[in-house]
């Protein structure tokens, strides 16, 4: 897993998302825009999205699977 605390500028249509799949609820996941390497621009996230991202990272292996870089579904 990439730890992406550095600020990066990502185009709005970067086309990738970092997806945390729930370990207990099939079809439930959290996804955040990222670059092809999985770097998330924390400064570009809303406060709530940033909190959700940090939470999902903190509970990998307990509530969410190791995140995967996927093509954006948006």
Secondary structure, DSSP 8 states (H G I E B T S, - for coil): -----S-----TT--EEEEEEBSSSTT-EEEEEE-TT----GGGS-HHHHHHHHHHHHTBTTTB---EEEE---
